[in-house]
Amino acid sequence: GSLKVDSGAASDLPALPLADLMVILHDAICALRDKDDEDRAEMDGIVKLLSRLLSCVLGFRMAPRHGADAFGDLVSWVTEHAERTQLIQDLSRNGLDNVAMEWIASGLV
């Protein structure tokens, strides 16, 4: 089979196929975690690591070194995924806060 990743063709955001794939993977792992209490601790660890990796990808692609427009891209990406509250919460607990602090420290926002 094939995996179709909808990157939101109508969006003006830069293409982030790896990030899109990680979002889909996060959703799938969370669904499995909610169904299987037996392996919940392992699934929690996977979600934590995946969230940290996704935060790193976003931080790398949308860091202050890419200019002030990158902050708008980051905000747009988060807004685009706002309906995935569990994803946003996991990102905030596992690294996205570091990206925000980097932006604050840059003085560009």
C-alpha positions as CSV (number, residue, x, y, z in Angstrom):
1,G,0.0,0.0,0.0
2,S,0.9,3.6,-0.1
3,L,0.7,6.4,2.5
4,K,-0.8,9.6,1.2
5,V,0.3,12.6,3.3
6,D,-2.0,15.6,2.8
7,S,0.2,18.6,3.1
8,G,-2.6,21.1,2.8
9,A,-2.1,22.1,-0.8
10,A,-4.1,25.3,-0.3
11,S,-1.7,26.4,2.4
12,D,1.1,28.9,1.9
13,L,3.3,27.2,4.4
14,P,6.6,25.6,3.3
15,A,6.4,21.9,2.6
16,L,7.3,19.8,5.6
17,P,6.6,16.2,4.5
18,L,8.5,14.8,7.5
19,A,6.5,16.9,9.9
20,D,3.3,15.9,8.2
21,L,4.3,12.2,8.5
22,M,5.1,12.7,12.2
23,V,1.7,14.3,12.8
24,I,0.0,11.3,11.3
25,L,2.2,8.9,13.3
26,H,1.5,10.8,16.5
27,D,-2.3,10.5,15.9
28,A,-1.9,6.8,15.2
29,I,0.2,6.1,18.3
30,C,-2.2,8.0,20.5
31,A,-5.1,6.0,19.2
32,L,-3.2,2.8,19.9
33,R,-2.3,4.0,23.4
34,D,-5.9,4.8,24.2
35,K,-7.0,1.3,23.2
36,D,-4.3,-0.7,24.9
37,D,-3.7,-0.1,28.6
38,E,-1.2,-2.9,28.7
39,D,1.4,-1.1,26.7
40,R,0.6,2.4,27.7
41,A,4.0,3.2,29.3
42,E,5.8,2.2,26.1
43,M,3.4,4.2,24.0
44,D,3.8,7.2,26.3
45,G,7.6,7.0,25.8
46,I,7.2,6.8,22.0
47,V,4.8,9.8,22.0
48,K,7.3,11.7,24.1
49,L,10.2,10.9,21.8
50,L,8.2,11.6,18.6
51,S,7.0,14.9,20.0
52,R,10.6,15.9,20.8
53,L,11.7,15.0,17.3
54,L,8.9,16.9,15.7
55,S,9.7,20.0,17.9
56,C,13.3,19.7,16.7
57,V,12.2,19.5,13.0
58,L,9.9,22.6,13.5
59,G,12.6,24.4,15.4
60,F,15.2,23.7,12.7
61,R,13.0,24.7,9.8
62,M,11.3,27.7,11.4
63,A,14.1,29.1,13.6
64,P,15.0,32.8,13.9
65,R,18.0,32.3,11.7
66,H,15.5,32.0,8.8
67,G,14.2,35.5,9.4
68,A,11.1,37.0,10.8
69,D,8.9,35.3,8.2
70,A,9.8,31.9,9.8
71,F,8.0,32.9,13.0
72,G,4.8,33.5,10.9
73,D,5.3,30.1,9.4
74,L,5.6,28.5,12.8
75,V,2.5,30.3,14.1
76,S,0.6,29.2,10.9
77,W,1.8,25.6,11.4
78,V,0.6,25.5,15.0
79,T,-2.7,27.2,14.0
80,E,-3.2,24.7,11.2
81,H,-2.9,21.9,13.7
82,A,-4.8,23.5,16.5
83,E,-7.6,21.0,16.4
84,R,-5.1,18.3,17.4
85,T,-5.0,19.4,21.0
86,Q,-3.1,16.3,22.2
87,L,-0.4,17.0,19.6
88,I,0.0,20.6,20.6
89,Q,0.1,19.7,24.3
90,D,2.7,17.0,23.7
91,L,4.8,19.4,21.6
92,S,4.6,22.1,24.4
93,R,5.8,19.5,27.0
94,N,8.5,18.1,24.8
95,G,10.5,20.9,23.1
96,L,8.3,23.4,21.3
97,D,8.7,25.7,24.3
98,N,12.5,25.8,23.6
99,V,11.7,27.0,20.1
100,A,9.4,29.7,21.5
101,M,12.2,30.8,23.9
102,E,14.7,31.0,21.0
103,W,12.3,33.4,19.2
104,I,11.8,35.5,22.3
105,A,15.6,35.7,22.8
106,S,16.1,36.7,19.2
107,G,14.3,39.9,19.6
108,L,12.6,39.4,16.2
109,V,9.1,39.0,17.8
